[in-house]
Amino acid sequence: MTLDQHSHGSTFRSLASIDLNLLVPLMALLEERSVTHAASRVNLSQPAMSHALKRLRTLLGDELLVRQGGAMLLTPRAEKLIEPVRRALNESVRALNPPPFNPHTDSRTITLALTTSTAFVYGPLLRKLLDERAPQMHLQLQTGDLSDPSVYTANGVDAVLLSEGLRSPYARERLYDDHWVVLTSGDVSRDRTPAQVLEEEPHIRVATEGLQLRPYETLDREGVTYTVRQTVTDYLLIPHFLAIIRGVGLHRFQVASEFLHRDPLRMLPFPYPIAPLGIDIVWNPWLTDDVFKNWLRELMIEAAEPLQRRAAGVHYRVTR
């Protein structure tokens, strides 16, 4: 049993001990702050609502409603329950009786987990298409470590955009292609091969703890001698530094291509055989809204078409 399965099993066992039918009268009591008004709102008799309040007080270990003078007031615990109970009931209604999906009026949040490099090249393309097709939807990009299996189900993530070099416990589908390239500052001499540049120019590379990045594994396997003069914590810092100081870095083709239009850089092919670096979609296995999922899938693939065309027509050049 996985950690996620154990967590869900514990959740189900906890819910089994609670009468979920009490959530509706609880919400009515929290909002109406009156047994009589709450009973009328949900079509219960006043004795039945009083009985529900008694059960809720026992279940939650709190009075919930207390009389003060001529008014009924919520306890501090009851005040804190309003938003989570309302959210739970709204989500239940949407899950069990979802409204027809209309992307033009839908205001949900689309959440994708991905690296900063993927967000850099793909995020604006997806947002631009969303502005045209679903202007009220919010796009949330969660960048960070994608190696933890819990990333696929955590925090309402709809999908993970994963490099093909990383494993996934779930099915995956190619979004766009990518590969490694050699990125240099503009003042690096053009009369040398990429292999010579890698050996002779100082490297700026991403720092990793106890791990060797795939292109550097390849250089080591090929017996290439190179010198690392600087390390950074994010791939997006490499082109920024190379635009200012002389050196070389190993980078993704799609990201490097973006910087060629901004800075005086050169992009050269990686000179040794190396596995590709395409980006895949891995869907949250708990995403059950198939209509929305199919719509989002088509939209995401369409948004990636410029990147696919760029990968298919790859060429290397100096821009300034």
C-alpha positions in Angstrom: 0.0 0.0 0.0 1.4 3.4 -1.0 1.5 6.4 1.4 -1.4 8.1 -0.5 -3.5 4.9 -0.3 -2.9 4.7 3.4 -3.8 8.4 3.9 -7.0 7.9 1.9 -7.8 4.8 3.9 -7.4 6.7 7.2 -9.6 9.4 5.9 -12.4 7.0 4.9 -12.3 5.3 8.3 -12.6 8.7 10.0 -15.5 9.7 7.9 -17.3 6.4 8.5 -17.6 7.4 12.2 -19.3 10.6 11.3 -22.9 11.1 10.2 -22.4 13.3 7.1 -26.1 14.0 7.0 -25.4 16.4 9.9 -23.4 18.8 7.6 -26.5 20.3 6.1 -28.2 21.2 9.4 -24.8 22.3 10.7 -24.4 24.8 7.8 -27.9 26.1 8.4 -27.3 26.6 12.1 -23.9 28.4 11.4 -25.5 30.8 8.9 -28.9 31.3 10.6 -27.7 31.3 14.2 -31.2 30.2 15.1 -32.7 26.7 15.6 -36.1 27.9 14.3 -34.8 29.6 11.2 -32.3 26.8 10.5 -35.1 24.2 10.7 -37.3 26.2 8.3 -34.4 26.6 5.8 -33.7 22.9 5.4 -37.4 21.7 5.9 -36.9 20.1 9.3 -39.2 20.4 12.3 -37.8 22.4 15.2 -37.5 19.3 17.5 -35.5 17.6 14.7 -33.2 20.5 14.4 -32.8 20.7 18.1 -31.9 17.0 18.1 -29.3 17.6 15.3 -27.8 20.5 17.3 -27.5 18.2 20.4 -25.7 15.5 18.3 -23.4 18.1 16.7 -22.4 19.4 20.1 -21.6 15.9 21.3 -19.7 15.1 18.1 -17.6 18.3 18.1 -17.3 18.8 21.8 -18.4 22.3 21.6 -21.7 24.2 22.3 -21.6 25.9 18.8 -24.6 28.2 19.6 -24.8 30.0 22.9 -27.4 32.4 24.2 -26.2 35.8 25.2 -28.9 38.2 26.2 -31.7 38.0 23.7 -29.5 36.7 20.9 -27.8 33.4 19.9 -24.1 33.7 19.2 -21.6 31.3 17.5 -18.7 30.1 19.7 -15.2 30.7 18.3 -15.0 27.0 17.2 -18.3 27.5 15.3 -17.0 30.6 13.6 -14.0 28.7 12.3 -16.3 26.0 10.9 -18.3 28.3 8.5 -15.9 28.4 5.6 -14.6 24.8 5.6 -18.2 23.4 5.9 -19.5 25.7 3.2 -16.6 24.7 0.9 -17.2 21.0 1.6 -20.9 21.2 0.8 -20.3 23.2 -2.4 -17.7 20.7 -3.6 -20.0 17.8 -2.8 -22.8 19.4 -4.9 -20.4 20.1 -7.8 -19.0 16.5 -7.6 -22.4 14.8 -7.4 -24.4 17.1 -9.6 -21.9 19.1 -11.7 -23.2 22.0 -13.8 -22.7 21.8 -17.6 -19.0 22.7 -18.4 -18.7 26.0 -20.2 -15.1 27.2 -20.5 -16.2 30.8 -21.3 -17.9 31.2 -17.9 -16.1 28.6 -15.8 -14.0 30.3 -13.0 -12.1 27.3 -11.6 -8.4 27.2 -10.9 -6.2 25.1 -13.2 -3.1 23.9 -11.2 0.0 22.5 -12.8 3.1 21.3 -11.1 6.3 21.8 -13.1 9.9 23.1 -13.1 10.7 26.8 -13.4 12.2 26.1 -16.8 9.0 24.5 -18.1 7.0 27.3 -16.6 9.2 29.9 -18.3 8.7 28.6 -21.8 5.2 27.0 -21.6 3.3 29.1 -19.0 2.8 32.2 -21.1 1.6 30.2 -24.1 -1.0 28.4 -22.0 -2.1 31.6 -20.3 -2.5 33.3 -23.7 -4.8 30.5 -25.0 -6.8 30.5 -21.7 -7.4 34.3 -22.1 -9.0 33.5 -25.5 -10.9 30.4 -24.6 -11.5 30.6 -20.8 -10.9 34.1 -19.6 -12.3 33.6 -16.1 -10.2 30.6 -15.3 -7.2 31.1 -13.0 -3.9 29.4 -13.8 -1.7 28.4 -10.9 1.8 27.1 -11.7 3.5 25.3 -8.8 7.2 25.0 -9.3 9.5 22.9 -7.3 10.7 19.3 -6.8 8.8 16.8 -8.9 10.5 13.6 -7.6 8.0 13.1 -4.7 5.1 10.8 -5.8 2.7 12.9 -3.6 3.1 15.8 -6.1 0.6 14.2 -8.4 -2.3 14.4 -5.9 -1.2 17.2 -3.6 -2.9 20.6 -3.3 -5.5 20.0 -6.0 -2.9 19.6 -8.8 -4.6 18.8 -12.1 -1.5 17.6 -13.9 2.3 17.4 -13.6 4.5 18.5 -16.5 7.4 16.0 -16.2 10.7 15.7 -18.0 10.9 12.3 -19.7 14.1 11.5 -17.7 12.0 11.4 -14.5 9.9 8.4 -13.6 6.2 8.6 -12.9 3.9 6.0 -11.2 1.1 7.1 -13.6 0.6 7.1 -17.4 2.1 10.0 -19.3 1.7 11.7 -22.7 4.1 13.8 -24.6 3.4 17.6 -24.5 6.4 18.9 -26.4 10.0 17.8 -27.3 13.2 19.2 -25.9 16.9 18.4 -25.8 20.2 19.5 -24.4 22.3 22.2 -26.1 25.5 24.1 -25.4 24.9 27.8 -24.6 27.7 30.3 -24.7 28.3 34.0 -24.2 28.5 36.0 -27.4 32.2 36.7 -27.2 33.2 33.0 -27.4 35.1 32.3 -30.6 33.2 30.8 -33.5 36.1 28.9 -34.9 35.9 26.1 -32.5 33.7 23.0 -32.3 31.1 22.5 -29.5 33.4 19.8 -28.0 36.3 22.3 -27.9 34.2 25.0 -26.4 33.1 22.6 -23.6 36.7 21.7 -22.8 38.2 25.2 -23.1 35.6 27.6 -21.7 34.7 28.0 -18.0 31.3 26.4 -17.1 28.4 27.8 -15.2 26.2 24.9 -14.0 23.3 24.1 -11.7 24.4 22.9 -8.3 23.1 19.5 -7.2 23.7 17.6 -4.0 25.2 14.2 -4.6 23.8 14.0 -8.1 25.5 14.4 -11.5 23.3 16.0 -14.2 22.8 13.9 -17.3 24.9 16.0 -19.7 27.8 16.1 -17.3 27.5 12.3 -16.9 27.8 12.1 -20.6 30.9 14.4 -20.6 32.5 12.3 -17.9 31.7 9.1 -19.8 33.3 10.6 -23.0 36.4 11.6 -21.0 35.9 15.3 -21.6 38.0 17.6 -19.4 36.0 20.7 -18.3 36.2 23.4 -15.6 33.3 24.6 -13.5 33.9 28.1 -12.3 30.4 28.9 -11.0 27.3 27.1 -9.8 23.8 28.5 -9.5 20.6 27.1 -8.0 18.3 27.6 -11.0 18.7 26.9 -14.7 17.2 30.3 -15.6 20.3 32.0 -14.0 22.7 30.4 -16.5 21.7 32.4 -19.6 21.5 35.6 -17.4 25.2 35.2 -16.3 26.4 34.2 -19.8 24.9 37.4 -21.2 27.3 39.3 -18.9 30.4 37.1 -18.4 32.3 34.8 -20.7 31.6 31.1 -20.3 29.6 28.1 -21.3 26.6 26.3 -19.9 24.5 23.2 -20.7 20.8 24.0 -21.1 17.4 23.0 -22.5 16.9 23.9 -26.1 13.5 25.4 -25.5 14.7 27.7 -22.7 17.9 28.7 -24.5 15.9 29.6 -27.6 13.9 32.1 -25.6 17.1 33.9 -24.4 18.6 34.1 -27.9 16.0 36.8 -28.7 17.0 38.8 -25.6 20.7 38.5 -25.0 23.9 38.2 -27.1 24.3 34.4 -26.8 25.2 31.5 -29.0 23.5 28.1 -29.1 25.4 25.1 -30.3 24.4 21.4 -30.5 25.5 19.1 -27.7 28.3 17.1 -29.4 27.7 13.7 -27.8 24.9 11.1 -27.9 22.4 11.8 -25.1 18.8 10.9 -24.3 16.1 13.5 -25.3 14.5 15.7 -22.7 10.8 16.0 -23.8 8.1 17.2 -21.4 5.2 14.9 -20.7 1.7 15.5 -19.1 1.0 13.2 -16.1 -2.6 13.6 -14.9 -3.7 13.6 -11.3 -5.3 10.1 -10.9 -8.0 11.6 -8.7 -9.2 14.0 -11.4 -12.6 12.6 -12.3 -14.2 15.5 -14.3 -13.6 13.9 -17.7 -15.3 16.7 -19.6 -13.0 19.3 -18.1 -10.0 17.0 -18.3 -10.5 16.3 -22.1 -11.0 20.0 -22.8 -7.9 20.9 -20.8 -5.8 18.2 -22.5 -6.7 19.5 -26.0 -6.0 23.1 -24.9 -2.6 22.2 -23.4 -1.5 20.4 -26.5 -2.6 23.3 -28.7 -0.7 25.7 -26.5 2.5 23.6 -26.9 2.3 23.6 -30.7 4.8 26.6 -31.1 7.3 24.7 -29.0 6.8 21.5 -31.1 7.3 23.5 -34.3 10.5 25.0 -32.9 11.9 21.6 -31.9 11.1 20.2 -35.4 12.9 23.1 -37.1 15.8 23.4 -34.8 18.8 25.5 -35.9 21.6 27.2 -34.0 22.6 30.8 -34.5 24.0 34.0 -33.1 21.4 36.8 -32.7 23.5 39.8 -32.0 
